[in-house]
Amino acid sequence: MGPTFGIKGGPAMYGADGVSWAPAAARQVEAWQAEGWGSLPVLVARTPLSLTADPQAKGAPTGWQLPVREVRLAAGAGYVYALCGSVSTMPGLPSHPAAHDIDVDPATGQVLNLR
């Protein structure tokens, strides 16, 4: 079964029977609840191609489980987000983006430092 942690009625609204928690995600959520983070809103990251976490499931399927494989706490922003299925998040930028080094040689017009 696993914890609810704010993902209570949402899955049913989309036709799901419930939430399927990966063991590590369930442990993390239970620890956060014990630390007092249990009242934060929960965002669900899933494929944009379907109401489910399965991009092949079209229309409005029913009777499926929302597979939460990982949860992340954004304490400063004040929310938790659940990663479902094979969805991935975008990486952050480095402290010095490569775009800062791109330049044009005025003598030749050649673009420099493209990688």
N, C-alpha and C positions, 0 to 999 in steps of 0.2 A: 504494500500500500504506500508507505512513505509519508512524509510530511505534506501539509497543504501549503503553508507559507505563502498565502495570498493567492495561490492558484486554486481557487475554490470553484466558483460558478463559471468561470471563463471557458474552460474546455467544453462544458455541456452546451454553452451557447453556440459553439461551432460544430456540435454533433459528436463530440468525444464522450466516451464512457468514463474517462478518468485520466489520471496522470501516472505514467510509468517512470519511476525514479531510478537512475543508475545508483548503485550503492554509494559511491563516493559523493555524488550530488546530495543524496539523502543525508549522509553524515555531516556534510558541510552546512546544509540548511538547519539541521538540528542544533549544531554548534552555534550558529548565528542566532537562532531563536533563544538559546540559553544565555547568550551575551546581550540580549535586548534588542536585536535588529529585526525581530519578527513582525513589527508593524509597518515596515517599509513597503511601498508599492512594488509590485513585481512586473517587469516587462518580459514578454516572451519573444525570443528571437527564433523564428522558423522560416522556412522557405516562403518567398512571396508568390510562388506558383500554385499554392494550394492552401485550403483552410487547415490542412493537417501539416505534419512535418515531412510528408512524403510528396515530392514534387510531381509524382505520377498520378496522385489521387486527385482527380478533377471533379468539378461540381461541388455538391454539398454532401460528402460521405458521412455516414453515421457508424457508430459502433467501433471506433478506433481509440487507441490510447495515445496521449501526448507524451512522447519519449523525451524526458529531461535528462540529458547526458552530463551537463555541467551547469553550475550556477556561479555567478560572480557578483560580488558586492561592490557597488559604487557608493561608498559611504559618504564621500564628500558631496556627491550629487543627490544623495538621498533615495536610492532605489537599488533593487536587486534585479539582475537579469538572468533568465534561464535560457540556455542554449539547447535547442531541440533538433533532433535528427542530425543531419550532416552540415548544418549551417555553420559558417565561420564568421569571425569578426575581422574587421580591417586592422592591419598593423598600424602602430603609431609612427609618426615621422621621427627621424633621428634629430639630435640636437642641432645639427648643422646640415640641412638638406642640400643635396647635390646641386639643386637649381641655383643656389647662391653662387656657385663657382662658374656657371655658364657665362661666356663672354663672346664678343665679336672682335676680331682683329681688324682695326680700322684701315690698315694698309691693304689687306687682302680680302676683307669681307668674310673670312672664314670663321665659322662658329667654333669656339674652343671649349674644351672640357666636357663634351657630351660623352656619356658612357653608354 
